[in-house]
Amino acid sequence: MPLFIKTEKFKDKALELSNSERKIFLFMHKEWVEDIRKSGNYIHSGYLINAKKMPGGGGLLIFEAKDYLSAQKIIEKDPMIKNNLVTWELQEWIPINGSQLE
């Protein structure tokens, strides 16, 4: 199945939330990812940090989907996107070298 990568960055709207408010949306995002994983689909989610281990580089999601349209439909259910908290980009990834998924 094709692999897709979604990159994202917080919008000002998300940065203006209190830490506790932002944690609620991040928890909902983590639950959404876990639900996809539990359904048997390949998915990994995380955030990017710099050399000093400071976050702010955005988020990264790698997952499988049947095609681009299916991937987009999956992504649009992400609570971070549904609540308009991130800017995002979705791309299909064509791996040419490395380990194969099982």
C-alpha positions as CSV (number, residue, x, y, z in Angstrom):
1,M,0.0,0.0,0.0
2,P,1.3,3.5,-0.7
3,L,2.9,5.6,2.0
4,F,1.9,9.2,2.8
5,I,3.5,11.9,4.8
6,K,1.7,14.7,6.4
7,T,3.7,17.6,7.8
8,E,2.1,20.3,9.9
9,K,2.9,23.5,11.9
10,F,0.8,25.1,14.6
11,K,-1.2,28.1,13.6
12,D,-1.2,31.2,15.7
13,K,-4.6,30.1,17.0
14,A,-3.0,27.0,18.5
15,L,-0.1,28.9,20.0
16,E,-2.5,31.3,21.7
17,L,-4.2,28.4,23.6
18,S,-3.1,27.8,27.1
19,N,-0.9,24.7,27.6
20,S,-3.8,22.8,29.2
21,E,-6.1,23.7,26.3
22,R,-3.4,22.7,23.7
23,K,-2.8,19.4,25.6
24,I,-6.5,18.5,25.2
25,F,-6.2,18.8,21.4
26,L,-2.9,16.9,21.4
27,F,-4.5,14.1,23.5
28,M,-7.4,13.9,21.0
29,H,-4.8,13.7,18.1
30,K,-3.0,10.9,19.9
31,E,-6.2,9.0,20.4
32,W,-7.1,9.4,16.7
33,V,-3.7,8.0,15.7
34,E,-4.1,5.1,18.2
35,D,-7.5,4.3,16.8
36,I,-6.0,4.1,13.3
37,R,-3.2,1.9,14.6
38,K,-5.6,-0.4,16.4
39,S,-7.5,-0.9,13.2
40,G,-4.4,-2.6,11.8
41,N,-3.1,0.3,9.7
42,Y,0.5,1.4,9.6
43,I,0.9,4.8,11.1
44,H,3.5,6.8,13.1
45,S,3.1,10.3,14.5
46,G,5.6,12.6,16.2
47,Y,7.0,16.1,16.4
48,L,10.3,17.6,15.2
49,I,12.9,19.1,17.4
50,N,16.1,21.0,16.8
51,A,19.7,20.3,17.8
52,K,19.0,21.6,21.3
53,K,16.0,19.2,21.6
54,M,13.6,22.1,21.5
55,P,10.2,21.5,19.7
56,G,8.8,23.9,17.2
57,G,9.7,22.2,13.9
58,G,6.2,21.0,13.5
59,G,4.7,17.5,13.3
60,L,5.1,14.6,11.1
61,L,2.7,11.7,10.3
62,I,3.7,8.7,8.2
63,F,0.9,6.3,7.3
64,E,-0.4,3.9,4.6
65,A,-3.5,4.5,2.5
66,K,-5.0,3.1,-0.7
67,D,-4.5,6.3,-2.6
68,Y,-4.1,10.1,-2.2
69,L,-7.8,10.7,-1.9
70,S,-8.1,8.0,0.8
71,A,-5.1,9.5,2.6
72,Q,-6.7,13.0,2.5
73,K,-10.0,11.7,3.9
74,I,-8.0,10.1,6.8
75,I,-6.1,13.3,7.5
76,E,-9.2,15.5,7.5
77,K,-10.4,13.6,10.5
78,D,-7.3,14.6,12.6
79,P,-8.6,16.7,15.5
80,M,-5.8,19.2,14.9
81,I,-7.0,19.8,11.4
82,K,-10.7,19.6,12.2
83,N,-10.2,22.3,14.8
84,N,-8.1,24.5,12.3
85,L,-5.1,24.5,14.6
86,V,-2.4,23.6,12.1
87,T,-1.3,24.3,8.6
88,W,-0.6,21.0,6.8
89,E,0.7,19.4,3.7
90,L,0.1,15.9,2.4
91,Q,2.4,14.1,0.0
92,E,2.7,10.5,-1.2
93,W,6.2,9.1,-0.4
94,I,7.9,6.8,-2.9
95,P,10.6,5.0,-1.0
96,I,13.5,3.8,-3.3
97,N,15.9,2.3,-0.8
98,G,15.8,1.0,2.8
99,S,13.9,-1.5,4.9
100,Q,10.5,-2.8,3.7
101,L,7.3,-2.5,5.7
102,E,5.9,-5.8,6.9
